[in-house]
Structures are given as structure tokens and as C-alpha cells.
């Protein structure tokens, strides 16, 4: 699967947000990476969402990354409010 620059950069931004938030330490790095891609796909309403190919390569099913993706979504909402407190 090929992703466009918007999805790639959004996923990378989500990963960077996760690095500075202690709450995210409970998740495995691979789970955070998969969740960042999942959330970036959802946020951009990409035509290709979490599918068997992505699941195979990430080793995560959609239900296994949803909680982490929800926590990432909270981080991006907090950051977009501009209060600087992650």
C-alpha cells in the first residue's frame, strides 16, 4: 500500500506527539506506529483503510490498535487547542 505525503506526515506527527507524552508509554512502539498510521488514514478519510495487507505487515488487527489510536486522537486534540500541555 502506498500512502500520500499528507498521510505519511500526519502519521509521523502523531508519532512525535506520542514521544513527549508519558501516557503513551503503556503501548508497545509497534502498536503506536500502527495506531498512528490507522488514525492518519481515518483522519484523512483515505480510500484505503485498515485492511488485511496492513494488518499482515503490522501484525496488528484493527481492534488491537483502537485504544492507542483513541489516546493519540486525544493528544492531537489537546495540541490543536494550543495550550501547550500534553
C-alpha positions as CSV (number, residue, x, y, z in Angstrom):
1,X,0.0,0.0,0.0
2,X,1.3,3.4,-0.9
3,X,0.3,6.4,1.1
4,X,0.4,10.0,0.1
5,X,2.6,12.7,1.7
6,X,-0.3,14.0,3.8
7,X,-1.0,10.6,5.4
8,X,2.7,10.0,5.9
9,X,3.4,13.4,7.5
10,X,0.3,13.2,9.7
11,X,1.3,9.7,11.0
12,X,4.8,11.0,11.7
13,X,3.4,14.0,13.6
14,X,1.3,11.7,15.7
15,X,4.3,9.6,16.5
16,X,6.2,12.7,17.6
17,X,3.3,13.7,19.8
18,X,3.4,10.3,21.4
19,X,7.1,10.7,22.3
20,X,6.6,13.6,24.6
21,X,3.5,12.2,26.4
22,X,4.1,9.8,29.4
23,X,0.6,8.3,29.0
24,X,1.7,6.6,25.8
25,X,4.4,4.6,27.4
26,X,2.0,1.8,28.2
27,X,1.8,0.9,24.5
28,X,4.5,-1.0,22.5
29,X,6.3,1.1,20.0
30,X,5.0,-1.0,17.2
31,X,1.4,-0.5,18.4
32,X,1.9,3.3,18.5
33,X,3.3,3.2,14.9
34,X,0.4,1.1,13.7
35,X,-2.1,3.3,15.5
36,X,-0.6,6.5,14.0
37,X,-1.0,5.1,10.5
38,X,-4.5,3.9,11.4
39,X,-5.5,7.3,12.7
40,X,-3.9,9.2,9.9
41,X,-5.9,7.1,7.4
42,X,-9.1,7.7,9.3
43,X,-8.5,11.5,9.7
44,X,-7.8,11.9,6.0
45,X,-10.7,9.7,5.0
46,X,-8.3,7.7,2.8
47,X,-9.9,5.4,0.4
48,X,-7.8,2.5,1.8
49,X,-8.4,2.0,5.4
50,X,-7.0,-0.7,7.7
51,X,-7.1,-3.9,5.6
52,X,-5.7,-7.4,5.6
53,X,-2.4,-6.3,3.9
54,X,-1.7,-3.6,6.6
55,X,-2.8,-6.0,9.3
56,X,-0.4,-8.7,8.0
57,X,2.6,-6.3,7.8
58,X,2.0,-4.6,11.1
59,X,1.0,-7.8,12.9
60,X,-2.0,-5.9,14.5
61,X,-5.7,-6.3,13.9
62,X,-7.8,-3.2,14.0
63,X,-9.3,-3.9,17.4
64,X,-5.8,-4.2,18.9
65,X,-4.8,-0.7,18.0
66,X,-8.1,1.2,18.6
67,X,-7.3,2.2,22.3
68,X,-3.9,3.5,21.3
69,X,-5.4,5.4,18.4
70,X,-8.0,6.9,20.7
71,X,-5.2,8.1,23.0
72,X,-3.4,9.6,20.0
73,X,-6.5,11.4,19.0
74,X,-6.8,13.0,22.4
75,X,-3.2,14.1,22.1
76,X,-3.8,15.8,18.8
77,X,-6.9,17.5,20.1
78,X,-5.0,18.8,23.1
79,X,-2.2,20.0,20.9
80,X,-4.6,21.7,18.4
81,X,-6.1,23.7,21.3
82,X,-2.7,25.4,21.6
83,X,-2.4,25.2,25.3
84,X,1.0,23.5,25.1
85,X,0.2,21.0,27.8
86,X,0.4,17.5,26.5
